Amino acid sequence: MPVVLFSAVVTAQNVNLVFVSDLHYGISRPHFRGEDSVSGKTVNRAMVGMIDTLDRLFFPADKGIAAGKRIDNIAGIVIAGDIANRQQPPVQPASVSWQQFTDDYQGVLHYTLFPLPGNHDVSNAIGYPKKMEPAHDAGAMAGIYNIAMHKNITSAEYNYATQKINYSRDINGVHLVFVNIWPDSLNRIWIEKDLARVSKKTPVLIFAHDPPAGDYKHFTSPNGAHDINATDNYENLLSEIHKDPKKKSTILEQAGLDKFLLKHPNIRAYFHGHENFCEMYDYKGVSGKLLLPVFRADSPMKGEKSRPDEHELSLQVISYDVRLHQLTVRELLWNTANGIPQWRQERTIKL
């Protein structure tokens, strides 16, 4: 897997990134803006419209970076996976979902995109324990790969076994690492090579679909032919074979991640989706020796809190300033009852 390095030159002192996840094109919300059974296309287009106005808003007068100032210098939008919902009938194929995504996020927005695959995106390409129609559609994975890796391949040419989506970007003194699903043992080999090019004094941010605790079903099946089947129920999204099938636990896999994180103290924060609600918490690891700030993003379609209550829909704005050695993450409610975006959670950490 090639190391892709990219430096974005940003003139302002502080940098802002929009962080979203789990867009799930292809399914519907029960309610949205006075309508029932509203498509992912409609909901995401509404969120895109909100993002397009962010540079007209002001940060709240809190204790975070650029408090009270207008949101400028947006370096891009990070999308932590599940762009397309899994194509289980009657859900549309991944290629259709991907086209809807590009119509919205590339057709409307002028910001740089930093996309990652989620478990739904990968399963659409490689198969799933339950029935999908079609059985394989790499439309979303090829699209994510092309944006992330600066390639131009077709869905027919995409090969998940050899074309994992690991890449990095350097923006205003911070190294952003985008990891395919979760930093398992093989992905960490890639990250080690990538970080070897980076000063140990440079702050590093990790973006992935899965949380630091991982998800046992996403590992490769330890049974039989190690294939995807309805009996084992493994999804084979990660190349690492799951170590403890009896307990359905990721404790042993997390132990490896713990050692890696302790070895790289300049990894200052971890961002993820998959579990569909906004949360700002600390990951202590199975050893209890870690205290890594973690930021979990909401989903516009499957939010644990925002699916039953559309006024809870949120995205995150990440702001950092290496001269102040600080990073602030703020939650923004983008679909409030009165139509005025509202700031809610905020956390500032040291870089």
Secondary structure, 3 states (H helix, E strand, C coil): CCCCCCEECCCCCCEEEEEECCCCECCEEEEECCEEEEEHHHHHHHHHHHHCCHHHCECCCCCCCCCCCECCCEEEEEECCCCECCCCCCCCCHHHHHHHHHHHHHCCCCCCEEECCCHHHHHHHHCCCCCCCCCCCCHHHHHHHHHHHCCCCCHHHCCCCCCCCCEEEEECCEEEEECCCCCCHHHHHHHHHHHCCCCCCCCEEEECCCCCCCCHHHCECCCCCCCCCCCCCCCCCCCCECCCCCCCCCHHHHHHHHHHHHHCCCEEEEEECCCCCCEEEEECCCCCCCCEEEEECCCCCCCCCCCCCHHHCEEEEEEEECCCCEEEEEEEECCCCCCCCEEEEEEEEEC
